[in-house]
Amino acid sequence: SQDGGKTFTAYNANLFTMARYGAYPTDTAWYVAAGAWPSSERGNEPLRKSFFHDRNGKLRKFKHEQVGDAGWEAQIARTTDGGKTW
């Protein structure tokens, strides 16, 4: 948001998990941490379903896919041009 939270702009960082945290040190340099984890401590149960609103406001289901034996997924995305490229 650039107007105190009245409106928001969605950016596609091509993440394979849900974005969780963001850091914005400048107007054009942004870092986004994303990740998913198993729904149990054993790590062998399916990941929980998540939902999000797309840029048109439509509620969508986010598809989680387990990776490896533990089921943990993580990534960090960075842009230095205000979200034009990641």
C-alpha atoms as an extended CHARMM CRD file, in Angstrom:
* protein
*
        86  EXT
         1         1  SER       CA              0.0000000000        0.0000000000        0.0000000000  PROA      1               0.0000000000
         2         2  GLN       CA              1.1760000000        3.4910000000       -0.7400000000  PROA      2               0.0000000000
         3         3  ASP       CA             -1.8100000000        5.2740000000        0.8200000000  PROA      3               0.0000000000
         4         4  GLY       CA             -1.7030000000        4.1580000000        4.4330000000  PROA      4               0.0000000000
         5         5  GLY       CA             -3.4990000000        0.8690000000        3.8230000000  PROA      5               0.0000000000
         6         6  LYS       CA             -6.5760000000        2.1700000000        2.0210000000  PROA      6               0.0000000000
         7         7  THR       CA             -5.7060000000        0.1810000000       -1.1060000000  PROA      7               0.0000000000
         8         8  PHE       CA             -3.2450000000       -2.6060000000       -1.8740000000  PROA      8               0.0000000000
         9         9  THR       CA             -1.5440000000       -3.7780000000       -5.0460000000  PROA      9               0.0000000000
        10        10  ALA       CA             -0.9060000000       -7.5010000000       -5.6260000000  PROA      10              0.0000000000
        11        11  TYR       CA              2.4060000000       -8.6220000000       -7.1080000000  PROA      11              0.0000000000
        12        12  ASN       CA              3.1890000000      -12.0540000000       -8.5380000000  PROA      12              0.0000000000
        13        13  ALA       CA              6.5200000000      -13.1980000000       -7.1280000000  PROA      13              0.0000000000
        14        14  ASN       CA              6.0330000000      -16.7130000000       -8.6040000000  PROA      14              0.0000000000
        15        15  LEU       CA              6.0920000000      -18.3400000000       -5.1660000000  PROA      15              0.0000000000
        16        16  PHE       CA              5.3000000000      -22.0470000000       -4.7840000000  PROA      16              0.0000000000
        17        17  THR       CA              4.1760000000      -21.5100000000       -1.1680000000  PROA      17              0.0000000000
        18        18  MET       CA              2.2520000000      -18.7940000000        0.6270000000  PROA      18              0.0000000000
        19        19  ALA       CA              4.0570000000      -15.5410000000        1.3800000000  PROA      19              0.0000000000
        20        20  ARG       CA              4.4500000000      -15.1370000000        5.1290000000  PROA      20              0.0000000000
        21        21  TYR       CA              6.6010000000      -12.1070000000        5.8540000000  PROA      21              0.0000000000
        22        22  GLY       CA              7.8940000000       -9.1240000000        3.9410000000  PROA      22              0.0000000000
        23        23  ALA       CA             10.6370000000       -6.5870000000        4.4600000000  PROA      23              0.0000000000
        24        24  TYR       CA             10.7180000000       -3.3880000000        2.4390000000  PROA      24              0.0000000000
        25        25  PRO       CA             13.9710000000       -1.5090000000        3.0790000000  PROA      25              0.0000000000
        26        26  THR       CA             13.3210000000        0.9110000000        0.1800000000  PROA      26              0.0000000000
        27        27  ASP       CA             10.4810000000        1.7390000000       -2.1950000000  PROA      27              0.0000000000
        28        28  THR       CA             11.9440000000       -0.6190000000       -4.8070000000  PROA      28              0.0000000000
        29        29  ALA       CA             13.8660000000       -3.2640000000       -2.8010000000  PROA      29              0.0000000000
        30        30  TRP       CA             11.5870000000       -5.8690000000       -1.2070000000  PROA      30              0.0000000000
        31        31  TYR       CA             12.1820000000       -9.2790000000        0.3520000000  PROA      31              0.0000000000
        32        32  VAL       CA              9.4150000000      -11.8250000000        0.8420000000  PROA      32              0.0000000000
        33        33  ALA       CA              9.7650000000      -14.9890000000        2.9050000000  PROA      33              0.0000000000
        34        34  ALA       CA              7.4150000000      -17.8350000000        2.0750000000  PROA      34              0.0000000000
        35        35  GLY       CA              6.9360000000      -21.3040000000        3.4440000000  PROA      35              0.0000000000
        36        36  ALA       CA              4.7130000000      -24.2020000000        4.4230000000  PROA      36              0.0000000000
        37        37  TRP       CA              5.0730000000      -26.9820000000        6.9190000000  PROA      37              0.0000000000
        38        38  PRO       CA              3.2920000000      -30.2190000000        7.7740000000  PROA      38              0.0000000000
        39        39  SER       CA              0.1470000000      -30.0920000000        9.8600000000  PROA      39              0.0000000000
        40        40  SER       CA              1.6390000000      -32.5030000000       12.4040000000  PROA      40              0.0000000000
        41        41  GLU       CA              4.9120000000      -32.7700000000       14.2660000000  PROA      41              0.0000000000
        42        42  ARG       CA              5.5320000000      -36.1420000000       12.6110000000  PROA      42              0.0000000000
        43        43  GLY       CA              5.8060000000      -34.4230000000        9.2380000000  PROA      43              0.0000000000
        44        44  ASN       CA              3.9950000000      -37.1540000000        7.3350000000  PROA      44              0.0000000000
        45        45  GLU       CA              0.4740000000      -35.7720000000        7.2780000000  PROA      45              0.0000000000
        46        46  PRO       CA             -0.8600000000      -33.5810000000        4.4680000000  PROA      46              0.0000000000
        47        47  LEU       CA             -0.3600000000      -29.8480000000        4.6320000000  PROA      47              0.0000000000
        48        48  ARG       CA             -3.3770000000      -27.7950000000        5.6160000000  PROA      48              0.0000000000
        49        49  LYS       CA             -5.4120000000      -26.0900000000        2.9360000000  PROA      49              0.0000000000
        50        50  SER       CA             -4.9780000000      -22.3470000000        2.6190000000  PROA      50              0.0000000000
        51        51  PHE       CA             -7.0770000000      -19.7590000000        0.8670000000  PROA      51              0.0000000000
        52        52  PHE       CA             -6.2030000000      -16.3530000000       -0.5320000000  PROA      52              0.0000000000
        53        53  HSD       CA             -7.8220000000      -13.5280000000       -2.4750000000  PROA      53              0.0000000000
        54        54  ASP       CA             -6.4640000000      -13.0170000000       -5.9720000000  PROA      54              0.0000000000
        55        55  ARG       CA             -5.9170000000       -9.5680000000       -7.4640000000  PROA      55              0.0000000000
        56        56  ASN       CA             -9.5830000000       -9.4850000000       -8.5640000000  PROA      56              0.0000000000
        57        57  GLY       CA            -10.8120000000      -10.2310000000       -5.0290000000  PROA      57              0.0000000000
        58        58  LYS       CA            -11.8760000000      -13.8090000000       -5.8130000000  PROA      58              0.0000000000
        59        59  LEU       CA            -11.2740000000      -16.3840000000       -3.0580000000  PROA      59              0.0000000000
        60        60  ARG       CA             -8.9530000000      -19.1170000000       -4.3030000000  PROA      60              0.0000000000
        61        61  LYS       CA             -7.5420000000      -22.3020000000       -2.8110000000  PROA      61              0.0000000000
        62        62  PHE       CA             -3.7620000000      -22.4440000000       -2.5450000000  PROA      62              0.0000000000
        63        63  LYS       CA             -2.4540000000      -25.8670000000       -3.5080000000  PROA      63              0.0000000000
        64        64  HSD       CA              0.2590000000      -27.2070000000       -1.2190000000  PROA      64              0.0000000000
        65        65  GLU       CA              2.4700000000      -30.0290000000       -2.3620000000  PROA      65              0.0000000000
        66        66  GLN       CA              4.7510000000      -31.7940000000        0.0600000000  PROA      66              0.0000000000
        67        67  VAL       CA              8.4180000000      -31.7530000000       -0.8210000000  PROA      67              0.0000000000
        68        68  GLY       CA             10.7230000000      -34.4510000000        0.5200000000  PROA      68              0.0000000000
        69        69  ASP       CA             10.1570000000      -36.6510000000        3.5240000000  PROA      69              0.0000000000
        70        70  ALA       CA              9.7170000000      -33.8670000000        6.0610000000  PROA      70              0.0000000000
        71        71  GLY       CA              7.1880000000      -31.8790000000        4.0210000000  PROA      71              0.0000000000
        72        72  TRP       CA              8.8680000000      -28.5560000000        4.7580000000  PROA      72              0.0000000000
        73        73  GLU       CA              9.0040000000      -25.9370000000        2.0060000000  PROA      73              0.0000000000
        74        74  ALA       CA             10.6640000000      -22.5250000000        2.1210000000  PROA      74              0.0000000000
        75        75  GLN       CA             11.8390000000      -19.7650000000       -0.1710000000  PROA      75              0.0000000000
        76        76  ILE       CA             12.8420000000      -16.1370000000       -0.2490000000  PROA      76              0.0000000000
        77        77  ALA       CA             11.9730000000      -13.8200000000       -3.1300000000  PROA      77              0.0000000000
        78        78  ARG       CA             13.6590000000      -10.4760000000       -3.8270000000  PROA      78              0.0000000000
        79        79  THR       CA             12.8930000000       -7.6060000000       -6.1450000000  PROA      79              0.0000000000
        80        80  THR       CA             15.0070000000       -4.5180000000       -6.6770000000  PROA      80              0.0000000000
        81        81  ASP       CA             12.6870000000       -2.7800000000       -9.1430000000  PROA      81              0.0000000000
        82        82  GLY       CA              9.4740000000       -2.4340000000       -7.1550000000  PROA      82              0.0000000000
        83        83  GLY       CA              7.9770000000       -5.8070000000       -8.0880000000  PROA      83              0.0000000000
        84        84  LYS       CA              8.4700000000       -5.7100000000      -11.8670000000  PROA      84              0.0000000000
        85        85  THR       CA             10.8760000000       -8.6640000000      -11.7260000000  PROA      85              0.0000000000
        86        86  TRP       CA             11.6900000000      -11.1420000000       -8.9330000000  PROA      86              0.0000000000
